[in-house]
């Protein structure tokens, strides 16, 4: 377009500030309970496995009474769903191994 480098840089900076890539969210509730002697450790292990599937895209918050809110943010559903599936599989395996109860309920999915 015949613009100088300085002008091009300014325009590109403005574009980057105003145009954000599309993101999708998967939000759900996790319930983990165990009455075993090491139950707290089992819950911690399961949550840690979920969170470590992708530390930048997966977040977990405590809601109270063995309930946690899971939020996965990604650029498309394929990535978000694969992170969800991987995390749930790992958490279920550790809970089954340690005789803990595990339940996931999808609350919402947004674009």
Biopython code that builds the backbone (N, CA, C, O; Angstrom):
import numpy as np
from Bio.PDB.StructureBuilder import StructureBuilder

atoms = [
    (1, "UNK", "N", (0.825, -1.201, 0.000)),
    (1, "UNK", "CA", (0.000, 0.000, 0.000)),
    (1, "UNK", "C", (0.865, 1.259, 0.000)),
    (1, "UNK", "O", (0.341, 2.373, -0.025)),
    (2, "UNK", "N", (2.155, 1.088, 0.028)),
    (2, "UNK", "CA", (3.020, 2.250, -0.047)),
    (2, "UNK", "C", (3.202, 2.962, 1.281)),
    (2, "UNK", "O", (3.557, 4.141, 1.292)),
    (3, "UNK", "N", (2.969, 2.286, 2.404)),
    (3, "UNK", "CA", (3.125, 2.902, 3.722)),
    (3, "UNK", "C", (4.548, 2.705, 4.226)),
    (3, "UNK", "O", (5.230, 1.743, 3.871)),
    (4, "UNK", "N", (4.967, 3.629, 5.051)),
    (4, "UNK", "CA", (6.281, 3.505, 5.666)),
    (4, "UNK", "C", (6.213, 2.474, 6.798)),
    (4, "UNK", "O", (5.133, 2.151, 7.292)),
    (5, "UNK", "N", (7.371, 1.968, 7.198)),
    (5, "UNK", "CA", (7.445, 0.942, 8.242)),
    (5, "UNK", "C", (6.828, 1.434, 9.548)),
    (5, "UNK", "O", (6.132, 0.677, 10.225)),
    (6, "UNK", "N", (7.073, 2.671, 9.903)),
    (6, "UNK", "CA", (6.544, 3.228, 11.149)),
    (6, "UNK", "C", (5.016, 3.230, 11.131)),
    (6, "UNK", "O", (4.382, 2.880, 12.126)),
    (7, "UNK", "N", (4.430, 3.621, 10.009)),
    (7, "UNK", "CA", (2.973, 3.641, 9.878)),
    (7, "UNK", "C", (2.404, 2.220, 9.922)),
    (7, "UNK", "O", (1.372, 1.975, 10.546)),
    (8, "UNK", "N", (3.073, 1.307, 9.266)),
    (8, "UNK", "CA", (2.649, -0.086, 9.256)),
    (8, "UNK", "C", (2.669, -0.670, 10.665)),
    (8, "UNK", "O", (1.745, -1.388, 11.049)),
    (9, "UNK", "N", (3.711, -0.371, 11.437)),
    (9, "UNK", "CA", (3.816, -0.862, 12.813)),
    (9, "UNK", "C", (2.683, -0.338, 13.684)),
    (9, "UNK", "O", (2.125, -1.077, 14.496)),
    (10, "UNK", "N", (2.343, 0.943, 13.515)),
    (10, "UNK", "CA", (1.249, 1.534, 14.293)),
    (10, "UNK", "C", (-0.072, 0.857, 13.951)),
    (10, "UNK", "O", (-0.857, 0.535, 14.844)),
    (11, "UNK", "N", (-0.316, 0.641, 12.676)),
    (11, "UNK", "CA", (-1.566, -0.002, 12.249)),
    (11, "UNK", "C", (-1.637, -1.434, 12.770)),
    (11, "UNK", "O", (-2.688, -1.865, 13.245)),
    (12, "UNK", "N", (-0.551, -2.164, 12.688)),
    (12, "UNK", "CA", (-0.532, -3.541, 13.188)),
    (12, "UNK", "C", (-0.763, -3.599, 14.692)),
    (12, "UNK", "O", (-1.467, -4.487, 15.172)),
    (13, "UNK", "N", (-0.181, -2.669, 15.440)),
    (13, "UNK", "CA", (-0.413, -2.617, 16.887)),
    (13, "UNK", "C", (-1.884, -2.378, 17.198)),
    (13, "UNK", "O", (-2.441, -3.019, 18.088)),
    (14, "UNK", "N", (-2.515, -1.463, 16.475)),
    (14, "UNK", "CA", (-3.938, -1.185, 16.688)),
    (14, "UNK", "C", (-4.794, -2.408, 16.369)),
    (14, "UNK", "O", (-5.742, -2.718, 17.091)),
    (15, "UNK", "N", (-4.458, -3.089, 15.301)),
    (15, "UNK", "CA", (-5.207, -4.294, 14.923)),
    (15, "UNK", "C", (-5.080, -5.361, 16.007)),
    (15, "UNK", "O", (-6.075, -5.983, 16.381)),
    (16, "UNK", "N", (-3.884, -5.574, 16.508)),
    (16, "UNK", "CA", (-3.657, -6.588, 17.546)),
    (16, "UNK", "C", (-4.397, -6.253, 18.836)),
    (16, "UNK", "O", (-4.842, -7.157, 19.543)),
    (17, "UNK", "N", (-4.534, -4.967, 19.151)),
    (17, "UNK", "CA", (-5.234, -4.560, 20.371)),
    (17, "UNK", "C", (-6.736, -4.765, 20.253)),
    (17, "UNK", "O", (-7.393, -5.113, 21.235)),
    (18, "UNK", "N", (-7.279, -4.555, 19.076)),
    (18, "UNK", "CA", (-8.731, -4.562, 18.912)),
    (18, "UNK", "C", (-9.315, -5.888, 18.456)),
    (18, "UNK", "O", (-10.479, -6.178, 18.734)),
    (19, "UNK", "N", (-8.545, -6.677, 17.776)),
    (19, "UNK", "CA", (-9.062, -7.948, 17.280)),
    (19, "UNK", "C", (-8.522, -9.077, 18.153)),
    (19, "UNK", "O", (-7.320, -9.341, 18.179)),
    (20, "UNK", "N", (-9.409, -9.721, 18.850)),
    (20, "UNK", "CA", (-9.057, -10.832, 19.737)),
    (20, "UNK", "C", (-9.504, -12.134, 19.075)),
    (20, "UNK", "O", (-10.580, -12.187, 18.481)),
    (21, "UNK", "N", (-8.697, -13.172, 19.172)),
    (21, "UNK", "CA", (-9.110, -14.458, 18.603)),
    (21, "UNK", "C", (-10.321, -15.022, 19.344)),
    (21, "UNK", "O", (-10.487, -14.813, 20.546)),
    (22, "UNK", "N", (-11.151, -15.732, 18.608)),
    (22, "UNK", "CA", (-12.345, -16.347, 19.191)),
    (22, "UNK", "C", (-11.933, -17.373, 20.235)),
    (22, "UNK", "O", (-10.979, -18.124, 20.033)),
    (23, "UNK", "N", (-12.651, -17.403, 21.349)),
    (23, "UNK", "CA", (-12.382, -18.392, 22.391)),
    (23, "UNK", "C", (-13.679, -19.072, 22.796)),
    (23, "UNK", "O", (-14.757, -18.477, 22.760)),
    (24, "UNK", "N", (-13.547, -20.324, 23.181)),
    (24, "UNK", "CA", (-14.688, -21.082, 23.688)),
    (24, "UNK", "C", (-14.386, -21.505, 25.120)),
    (24, "UNK", "O", (-13.227, -21.656, 25.507)),
    (25, "UNK", "N", (-15.435, -21.689, 25.890)),
    (25, "UNK", "CA", (-15.292, -22.103, 27.291)),
    (25, "UNK", "C", (-16.135, -23.333, 27.551)),
    (25, "UNK", "O", (-17.256, -23.459, 27.059)),
    (26, "UNK", "N", (-15.581, -24.219, 28.321)),
    (26, "UNK", "CA", (-16.349, -25.349, 28.865)),
    (26, "UNK", "C", (-16.275, -25.194, 30.377)),
    (26, "UNK", "O", (-15.191, -25.140, 30.959)),
    (27, "UNK", "N", (-17.439, -25.124, 30.999)),
    (27, "UNK", "CA", (-17.509, -24.941, 32.444)),
    (27, "UNK", "C", (-18.312, -26.100, 33.027)),
    (27, "UNK", "O", (-19.361, -26.477, 32.504)),
    (28, "UNK", "N", (-17.800, -26.653, 34.114)),
    (28, "UNK", "CA", (-18.497, -27.763, 34.743)),
    (28, "UNK", "C", (-18.167, -27.867, 36.218)),
    (28, "UNK", "O", (-17.215, -27.258, 36.706)),
    (29, "UNK", "N", (-18.962, -28.642, 36.910)),
    (29, "UNK", "CA", (-18.748, -28.873, 38.341)),
    (29, "UNK", "C", (-18.207, -30.277, 38.564)),
    (29, "UNK", "O", (-18.670, -31.252, 37.972)),
    (30, "UNK", "N", (-17.219, -30.344, 39.431)),
    (30, "UNK", "CA", (-16.611, -31.615, 39.806)),
    (30, "UNK", "C", (-16.928, -31.873, 41.268)),
    (30, "UNK", "O", (-16.784, -30.984, 42.107)),
    (31, "UNK", "N", (-17.359, -33.087, 41.572)),
    (31, "UNK", "CA", (-17.560, -33.499, 42.959)),
    (31, "UNK", "C", (-16.676, -34.713, 43.216)),
    (31, "UNK", "O", (-16.788, -35.737, 42.542)),
    (32, "UNK", "N", (-15.810, -34.580, 44.188)),
    (32, "UNK", "CA", (-14.942, -35.693, 44.574)),
    (32, "UNK", "C", (-15.075, -35.882, 46.071)),
    (32, "UNK", "O", (-14.872, -34.944, 46.842)),
    (33, "UNK", "N", (-15.415, -37.087, 46.480)),
    (33, "UNK", "CA", (-15.501, -37.345, 47.913)),
    (33, "UNK", "C", (-14.891, -38.702, 48.221)),
    (33, "UNK", "O", (-14.998, -39.656, 47.450)),
    (34, "UNK", "N", (-14.252, -38.747, 49.369)),
    (34, "UNK", "CA", (-13.619, -39.982, 49.817)),
    (34, "UNK", "C", (-13.676, -40.015, 51.339)),
    (34, "UNK", "O", (-13.437, -39.009, 52.006)),
    (35, "UNK", "N", (-13.996, -41.183, 51.872)),
    (35, "UNK", "CA", (-14.043, -41.340, 53.325)),
    (35, "UNK", "C", (-12.843, -42.142, 53.823)),
    (35, "UNK", "O", (-12.790, -42.554, 54.981)),
    (36, "UNK", "N", (-11.898, -42.350, 52.939)),
    (36, "UNK", "CA", (-10.688, -43.087, 53.306)),
    (36, "UNK", "C", (-9.785, -42.201, 54.155)),
    (36, "UNK", "O", (-9.957, -40.984, 54.219)),
    (37, "UNK", "N", (-8.843, -42.832, 54.788)),
    (37, "UNK", "CA", (-7.903, -42.125, 55.657)),
    (37, "UNK", "C", (-7.095, -41.076, 54.884)),
    (37, "UNK", "O", (-6.793, -40.004, 55.406)),
    (38, "UNK", "N", (-6.755, -41.397, 53.647)),
    (38, "UNK", "CA", (-5.984, -40.478, 52.814)),
    (38, "UNK", "C", (-6.868, -39.774, 51.781)),
    (38, "UNK", "O", (-6.399, -39.442, 50.693)),
    (39, "UNK", "N", (-8.107, -39.550, 52.103)),
    (39, "UNK", "CA", (-9.085, -38.982, 51.175)),
    (39, "UNK", "C", (-8.715, -37.607, 50.651)),
    (39, "UNK", "O", (-8.906, -37.316, 49.470)),
    (40, "UNK", "N", (-8.192, -36.768, 51.515)),
    (40, "UNK", "CA", (-7.805, -35.419, 51.091)),
    (40, "UNK", "C", (-6.698, -35.490, 50.043)),
    (40, "UNK", "O", (-6.707, -34.735, 49.070)),
    (41, "UNK", "N", (-5.764, -36.382, 50.242)),
    (41, "UNK", "CA", (-4.671, -36.545, 49.279)),
    (41, "UNK", "C", (-5.185, -37.051, 47.939)),
    (41, "UNK", "O", (-4.686, -36.648, 46.888)),
    (42, "UNK", "N", (-6.168, -37.920, 47.970)),
    (42, "UNK", "CA", (-6.767, -38.425, 46.737)),
    (42, "UNK", "C", (-7.427, -37.294, 45.961)),
    (42, "UNK", "O", (-7.262, -37.185, 44.746)),
    (43, "UNK", "N", (-8.169, -36.460, 46.665)),
    (43, "UNK", "CA", (-8.832, -35.314, 46.021)),
    (43, "UNK", "C", (-7.782, -34.382, 45.416)),
    (43, "UNK", "O", (-7.932, -33.930, 44.281)),
    (44, "UNK", "N", (-6.739, -34.101, 46.160)),
    (44, "UNK", "CA", (-5.669, -33.230, 45.656)),
    (44, "UNK", "C", (-5.015, -33.809, 44.414)),
    (44, "UNK", "O", (-4.765, -33.088, 43.448)),
    (45, "UNK", "N", (-4.736, -35.110, 44.432)),
    (45, "UNK", "CA", (-4.107, -35.765, 43.285)),
    (45, "UNK", "C", (-4.987, -35.657, 42.044)),
    (45, "UNK", "O", (-4.513, -35.319, 40.959)),
    (46, "UNK", "N", (-6.274, -35.949, 42.219)),
    (46, "UNK", "CA", (-7.200, -35.917, 41.088)),
    (46, "UNK", "C", (-7.295, -34.512, 40.495)),
    (46, "UNK", "O", (-7.252, -34.350, 39.275)),
    (47, "UNK", "N", (-7.424, -33.501, 41.347)),
    (47, "UNK", "CA", (-7.511, -32.125, 40.861)),
    (47, "UNK", "C", (-6.216, -31.675, 40.200)),
    (47, "UNK", "O", (-6.232, -30.949, 39.206)),
    (48, "UNK", "N", (-5.109, -32.109, 40.755)),
    (48, "UNK", "CA", (-3.810, -31.742, 40.187)),
    (48, "UNK", "C", (-3.648, -32.354, 38.793)),
    (48, "UNK", "O", (-3.136, -31.701, 37.883)),
    (49, "UNK", "N", (-4.082, -33.599, 38.626)),
    (49, "UNK", "CA", (-4.001, -34.238, 37.314)),
    (49, "UNK", "C", (-4.841, -33.496, 36.282)),
    (49, "UNK", "O", (-4.424, -33.342, 35.134)),
    (50, "UNK", "N", (-6.021, -33.038, 36.686)),
    (50, "UNK", "CA", (-6.878, -32.282, 35.765)),
    (50, "UNK", "C", (-6.207, -30.953, 35.403)),
    (50, "UNK", "O", (-6.118, -30.598, 34.228)),
    (51, "UNK", "N", (-5.746, -30.237, 36.403)),
    (51, "UNK", "CA", (-5.150, -28.917, 36.178)),
    (51, "UNK", "C", (-3.883, -28.992, 35.335)),
    (51, "UNK", "O", (-3.595, -28.074, 34.567)),
    (52, "UNK", "N", (-3.134, -30.063, 35.470)),
    (52, "UNK", "CA", (-1.867, -30.174, 34.751)),
    (52, "UNK", "C", (-2.018, -30.627, 33.301)),
    (52, "UNK", "O", (-1.020, -30.741, 32.589)),
    (53, "UNK", "N", (-3.255, -30.890, 32.850)),
    (53, "UNK", "CA", (-3.422, -31.218, 31.436)),
    (53, "UNK", "C", (-3.017, -30.026, 30.572)),
    (53, "UNK", "O", (-2.476, -30.203, 29.480)),
    (54, "UNK", "N", (-3.278, -28.815, 31.059)),
    (54, "UNK", "CA", (-2.821, -27.591, 30.392)),
    (54, "UNK", "C", (-3.007, -26.443, 31.378)),
    (54, "UNK", "O", (-4.121, -25.956, 31.570)),
    (55, "UNK", "N", (-1.920, -26.019, 31.998)),
    (55, "UNK", "CA", (-1.994, -25.019, 33.069)),
    (55, "UNK", "C", (-2.507, -23.663, 32.597)),
    (55, "UNK", "O", (-3.058, -22.904, 33.395)),
    (56, "UNK", "N", (-2.335, -23.345, 31.313)),
    (56, "UNK", "CA", (-2.787, -22.058, 30.802)),
    (56, "UNK", "C", (-4.271, -22.055, 30.462)),
    (56, "UNK", "O", (-4.917, -21.010, 30.540)),
    (57, "UNK", "N", (-4.816, -23.192, 30.091)),
    (57, "UNK", "CA", (-6.203, -23.246, 29.629)),
    (57, "UNK", "C", (-7.177, -23.810, 30.649)),
    (57, "UNK", "O", (-8.385, -23.610, 30.522)),
    (58, "UNK", "N", (-6.676, -24.507, 31.657)),
    (58, "UNK", "CA", (-7.545, -25.183, 32.628)),
    (58, "UNK", "C", (-7.411, -24.508, 33.986)),
    (58, "UNK", "O", (-6.305, -24.297, 34.482)),
    (59, "UNK", "N", (-8.558, -24.170, 34.583)),
    (59, "UNK", "CA", (-8.536, -23.610, 35.938)),
    (59, "UNK", "C", (-9.593, -24.317, 36.787)),
    (59, "UNK", "O", (-10.648, -24.718, 36.296)),
    (60, "UNK", "N", (-9.277, -24.455, 38.069)),
    (60, "UNK", "CA", (-10.182, -25.121, 39.007)),
    (60, "UNK", "C", (-10.308, -24.232, 40.237)),
    (60, "UNK", "O", (-9.313, -23.754, 40.782)),
    (61, "UNK", "N", (-11.555, -24.021, 40.664)),
    (61, "UNK", "CA", (-11.812, -23.221, 41.867)),
    (61, "UNK", "C", (-12.663, -24.026, 42.840)),
    (61, "UNK", "O", (-13.530, -24.803, 42.439)),
    (62, "UNK", "N", (-12.400, -23.827, 44.105)),
    (62, "UNK", "CA", (-13.135, -24.521, 45.166)),
    (62, "UNK", "C", (-14.474, -23.837, 45.392)),
    (62, "UNK", "O", (-14.523, -22.621, 45.574)),
    (63, "UNK", "N", (-15.565, -24.605, 45.382)),
    (63, "UNK", "CA", (-16.898, -24.071, 45.625)),
    (63, "UNK", "C", (-17.389, -24.357, 47.038)),
    (63, "UNK", "O", (-18.245, -23.644, 47.562)),
    (64, "UNK", "N", (-16.844, -25.403, 47.651)),
    (64, "UNK", "CA", (-17.261, -25.780, 48.999)),
    (64, "UNK", "C", (-17.864, -27.167, 49.011)),
    (64, "UNK", "O", (-18.434, -27.617, 48.017)),
    (65, "UNK", "N", (-17.734, -27.843, 50.143)),
    (65, "UNK", "CA", (-18.333, -29.164, 50.366)),
    (65, "UNK", "C", (-18.014, -30.152, 49.247)),
    (65, "UNK", "O", (-18.923, -30.716, 48.639)),
    (66, "UNK", "N", (-16.743, -30.360, 48.977)),
    (66, "UNK", "CA", (-16.260, -31.324, 47.975)),
    (66, "UNK", "C", (-16.646, -30.971, 46.544)),
    (66, "UNK", "O", (-16.642, -31.848, 45.681)),
    (67, "UNK", "N", (-16.977, -29.723, 46.271)),
    (67, "UNK", "CA", (-17.358, -29.298, 44.926)),
    (67, "UNK", "C", (-16.333, -28.296, 44.398)),
    (67, "UNK", "O", (-15.833, -27.435, 45.122)),
    (68, "UNK", "N", (-16.045, -28.445, 43.114)),
    (68, "UNK", "CA", (-15.061, -27.602, 42.460)),
    (68, "UNK", "C", (-15.594, -27.170, 41.101)),
    (68, "UNK", "O", (-16.333, -27.919, 40.461)),
    (69, "UNK", "N", (-15.231, -25.982, 40.658)),
    (69, "UNK", "CA", (-15.641, -25.480, 39.347)),
    (69, "UNK", "C", (-14.468, -25.597, 38.390)),
    (69, "UNK", "O", (-13.382, -25.082, 38.655)),
    (70, "UNK", "N", (-14.693, -26.273, 37.284)),
    (70, "UNK", "CA", (-13.690, -26.457, 36.246)),
    (70, "UNK", "C", (-14.011, -25.528, 35.086)),
    (70, "UNK", "O", (-15.156, -25.445, 34.644)),
    (71, "UNK", "N", (-12.995, -24.832, 34.599)),
    (71, "UNK", "CA", (-13.172, -23.947, 33.452)),
    (71, "UNK", "C", (-12.026, -24.207, 32.474)),
    (71, "UNK", "O", (-10.850, -24.140, 32.832)),
    (72, "UNK", "N", (-12.401, -24.504, 31.241)),
    (72, "UNK", "CA", (-11.418, -24.729, 30.184)),
    (72, "UNK", "C", (-11.676, -23.686, 29.101)),
    (72, "UNK", "O", (-12.789, -23.578, 28.588)),
    (73, "UNK", "N", (-10.643, -22.922, 28.758)),
    (73, "UNK", "CA", (-10.738, -21.896, 27.722)),
    (73, "UNK", "C", (-9.757, -22.252, 26.612)),
    (73, "UNK", "O", (-8.569, -22.455, 26.861)),
    (74, "UNK", "N", (-10.268, -22.325, 25.384)),
    (74, "UNK", "CA", (-9.423, -22.665, 24.234)),
    (74, "UNK", "C", (-9.925, -21.925, 23.004)),
    (74, "UNK", "O", (-10.964, -21.266, 23.040)),
    (75, "UNK", "N", (-9.179, -22.042, 21.927)),
    (75, "UNK", "CA", (-9.549, -21.356, 20.689)),
    (75, "UNK", "C", (-10.591, -22.120, 19.878)),
    (75, "UNK", "O", (-11.261, -21.531, 19.029)),
    (76, "UNK", "N", (-10.738, -23.413, 20.122)),
    (76, "UNK", "CA", (-11.804, -24.166, 19.462)),
    (76, "UNK", "C", (-12.250, -25.324, 20.356)),
    (76, "UNK", "O", (-11.562, -25.715, 21.299)),
    (77, "UNK", "N", (-13.423, -25.855, 20.025)),
    (77, "UNK", "CA", (-14.021, -26.911, 20.850)),
    (77, "UNK", "C", (-13.208, -28.203, 20.834)),
    (77, "UNK", "O", (-13.187, -28.937, 21.822)),
    (78, "UNK", "N", (-12.554, -28.475, 19.739)),
    (78, "UNK", "CA", (-11.780, -29.709, 19.649)),
    (78, "UNK", "C", (-10.690, -29.747, 20.718)),
    (78, "UNK", "O", (-10.509, -30.765, 21.386)),
    (79, "UNK", "N", (-9.973, -28.652, 20.878)),
    (79, "UNK", "CA", (-8.925, -28.572, 21.902)),
    (79, "UNK", "C", (-9.543, -28.646, 23.293)),
    (79, "UNK", "O", (-9.065, -29.391, 24.149)),
    (80, "UNK", "N", (-10.604, -27.877, 23.521)),
    (80, "UNK", "CA", (-11.249, -27.849, 24.836)),
    (80, "UNK", "C", (-11.793, -29.225, 25.216)),
    (80, "UNK", "O", (-11.611, -29.675, 26.347)),
    (81, "UNK", "N", (-12.451, -29.884, 24.285)),
    (81, "UNK", "CA", (-13.016, -31.209, 24.557)),
    (81, "UNK", "C", (-11.924, -32.240, 24.819)),
    (81, "UNK", "O", (-12.083, -33.106, 25.680)),
    (82, "UNK", "N", (-10.815, -32.155, 24.084)),
    (82, "UNK", "CA", (-9.742, -33.125, 24.314)),
    (82, "UNK", "C", (-9.099, -32.912, 25.686)),
    (82, "UNK", "O", (-8.737, -33.880, 26.355)),
    (83, "UNK", "N", (-8.955, -31.648, 26.111)),
    (83, "UNK", "CA", (-8.429, -31.373, 27.456)),
    (83, "UNK", "C", (-9.388, -31.891, 28.524)),
    (83, "UNK", "O", (-8.964, -32.469, 29.525)),
    (84, "UNK", "N", (-10.680, -31.679, 28.303)),
    (84, "UNK", "CA", (-11.694, -32.155, 29.250)),
    (84, "UNK", "C", (-11.652, -33.681, 29.351)),
    (84, "UNK", "O", (-11.641, -34.236, 30.450)),
    (85, "UNK", "N", (-11.628, -34.343, 28.218)),
    (85, "UNK", "CA", (-11.623, -35.809, 28.216)),
    (85, "UNK", "C", (-10.367, -36.364, 28.895)),
    (85, "UNK", "O", (-10.444, -37.300, 29.691)),
    (86, "UNK", "N", (-9.230, -35.785, 28.578)),
    (86, "UNK", "CA", (-7.975, -36.242, 29.177)),
    (86, "UNK", "C", (-7.981, -36.056, 30.693)),
    (86, "UNK", "O", (-7.611, -36.966, 31.435)),
    (87, "UNK", "N", (-8.404, -34.870, 31.153)),
    (87, "UNK", "CA", (-8.448, -34.591, 32.584)),
    (87, "UNK", "C", (-9.424, -35.484, 33.329)),
    (87, "UNK", "O", (-9.115, -35.981, 34.413)),
    (88, "UNK", "N", (-10.608, -35.691, 32.749)),
    (88, "UNK", "CA", (-11.617, -36.519, 33.400)),
    (88, "UNK", "C", (-11.158, -37.972, 33.476)),
    (88, "UNK", "O", (-11.383, -38.640, 34.486)),
    (89, "UNK", "N", (-10.526, -38.460, 32.431)),
    (89, "UNK", "CA", (-10.027, -39.840, 32.429)),
    (89, "UNK", "C", (-8.989, -40.046, 33.521)),
    (89, "UNK", "O", (-9.057, -41.021, 34.270)),
    (90, "UNK", "N", (-8.029, -39.133, 33.617)),
    (90, "UNK", "CA", (-6.989, -39.248, 34.640)),
    (90, "UNK", "C", (-7.580, -39.176, 36.052)),
    (90, "UNK", "O", (-7.197, -39.953, 36.928)),
    (91, "UNK", "N", (-8.510, -38.245, 36.269)),
    (91, "UNK", "CA", (-9.111, -38.081, 37.598)),
    (91, "UNK", "C", (-9.959, -39.298, 37.980)),
    (91, "UNK", "O", (-9.910, -39.755, 39.122)),
    (92, "UNK", "N", (-10.733, -39.818, 37.029)),
    (92, "UNK", "CA", (-11.550, -41.002, 37.315)),
    (92, "UNK", "C", (-10.681, -42.199, 37.677)),
    (92, "UNK", "O", (-11.004, -42.959, 38.590)),
    (93, "UNK", "N", (-9.585, -42.360, 36.958)),
    (93, "UNK", "CA", (-8.689, -43.483, 37.237)),
    (93, "UNK", "C", (-8.133, -43.428, 38.650)),
    (93, "UNK", "O", (-8.124, -44.438, 39.353)),
    (94, "UNK", "N", (-7.668, -42.255, 39.074)),
    (94, "UNK", "CA", (-7.100, -42.137, 40.423)),
    (94, "UNK", "C", (-8.194, -42.316, 41.470)),
    (94, "UNK", "O", (-7.947, -42.901, 42.524)),
    (95, "UNK", "N", (-9.400, -41.820, 41.196)),
    (95, "UNK", "CA", (-10.496, -41.970, 42.162)),
    (95, "UNK", "C", (-10.931, -43.424, 42.284)),
    (95, "UNK", "O", (-11.202, -43.898, 43.387)),
    (96, "UNK", "N", (-11.001, -44.129, 41.174)),
    (96, "UNK", "CA", (-11.359, -45.546, 41.221)),
    (96, "UNK", "C", (-10.304, -46.339, 41.979)),
    (96, "UNK", "O", (-10.625, -47.226, 42.770)),
    (97, "UNK", "N", (-9.056, -46.015, 41.730)),
    (97, "UNK", "CA", (-7.953, -46.709, 42.384)),
    (97, "UNK", "C", (-7.976, -46.483, 43.898)),
    (97, "UNK", "O", (-7.645, -47.387, 44.666)),
    (98, "UNK", "N", (-8.361, -45.295, 44.323)),
    (98, "UNK", "CA", (-8.352, -44.923, 45.749)),
    (98, "UNK", "C", (-9.733, -45.032, 46.404)),
    (98, "UNK", "O", (-9.911, -44.570, 47.531)),
    (99, "UNK", "N", (-10.714, -45.633, 45.719)),
    (99, "UNK", "CA", (-12.082, -45.801, 46.241)),
    (99, "UNK", "C", (-12.749, -44.478, 46.604)),
    (99, "UNK", "O", (-13.382, -44.362, 47.653)),
    (100, "UNK", "N", (-12.606, -43.494, 45.743)),
    (100, "UNK", "CA", (-13.251, -42.196, 45.946)),
    (100, "UNK", "C", (-14.373, -42.047, 44.911)),
    (100, "UNK", "O", (-14.345, -42.668, 43.849)),
    (101, "UNK", "N", (-15.341, -41.226, 45.241)),
    (101, "UNK", "CA", (-16.444, -40.970, 44.322)),
    (101, "UNK", "C", (-16.106, -39.756, 43.471)),
    (101, "UNK", "O", (-15.634, -38.742, 43.986)),
    (102, "UNK", "N", (-16.347, -39.858, 42.162)),
    (102, "UNK", "CA", (-16.039, -38.781, 41.229)),
    (102, "UNK", "C", (-17.255, -38.524, 40.358)),
    (102, "UNK", "O", (-17.852, -39.457, 39.820)),
    (103, "UNK", "N", (-17.623, -37.246, 40.218)),
    (103, "UNK", "CA", (-18.759, -36.888, 39.381)),
    (103, "UNK", "C", (-18.452, -35.566, 38.680)),
    (103, "UNK", "O", (-17.989, -34.616, 39.310)),
    (104, "UNK", "N", (-18.712, -35.512, 37.373)),
    (104, "UNK", "CA", (-18.545, -34.278, 36.609)),
    (104, "UNK", "C", (-19.867, -33.929, 35.960)),
    (104, "UNK", "O", (-20.501, -34.779, 35.334)),
    (105, "UNK", "N", (-20.287, -32.679, 36.106)),
    (105, "UNK", "CA", (-21.513, -32.187, 35.503)),
    (105, "UNK", "C", (-21.188, -30.950, 34.682)),
    (105, "UNK", "O", (-20.668, -29.967, 35.210)),
    (106, "UNK", "N", (-21.491, -30.997, 33.405)),
    (106, "UNK", "CA", (-21.243, -29.839, 32.546)),
    (106, "UNK", "C", (-22.284, -28.767, 32.863)),
    (106, "UNK", "O", (-23.487, -29.026, 32.825)),
    (107, "UNK", "N", (-21.816, -27.582, 33.170)),
    (107, "UNK", "CA", (-22.708, -26.497, 33.524)),
    (107, "UNK", "C", (-23.014, -25.653, 32.304)),
    (107, "UNK", "O", (-24.165, -25.284, 32.072)),
    (108, "UNK", "N", (-21.987, -25.343, 31.521)),
    (108, "UNK", "CA", (-22.196, -24.414, 30.432)),
    (108, "UNK", "C", (-21.086, -24.557, 29.413)),
    (108, "UNK", "O", (-19.984, -25.025, 29.697)),
    (109, "UNK", "N", (-21.431, -24.134, 28.230)),
    (109, "UNK", "CA", (-20.467, -24.136, 27.140)),
    (109, "UNK", "C", (-20.734, -22.868, 26.349)),
    (109, "UNK", "O", (-21.848, -22.679, 25.860)),
    (110, "UNK", "N", (-19.742, -21.991, 26.207)),
    (110, "UNK", "CA", (-19.970, -20.753, 25.477)),
    (110, "UNK", "C", (-18.916, -20.517, 24.406)),
    (110, "UNK", "O", (-17.800, -21.036, 24.445)),
    (111, "UNK", "N", (-19.336, -19.709, 23.456)),
    (111, "UNK", "CA", (-18.413, -19.285, 22.391)),
    (111, "UNK", "C", (-17.873, -17.925, 22.729)),
    (111, "UNK", "O", (-17.077, -17.372, 21.971)),
]
sb = StructureBuilder()
sb.init_structure("model")
sb.init_model(0)
sb.init_chain("A")
sb.init_seg("    ")
for serial, (resi, resn, name, xyz) in enumerate(atoms, 1):
    if name == "N":
        sb.init_residue(resn, " ", resi, " ")
    sb.init_atom(name, np.array(xyz, "f"), 0.0, 1.0, " ", f" {name:<3s}", serial, name[0])
structure = sb.get_structure()
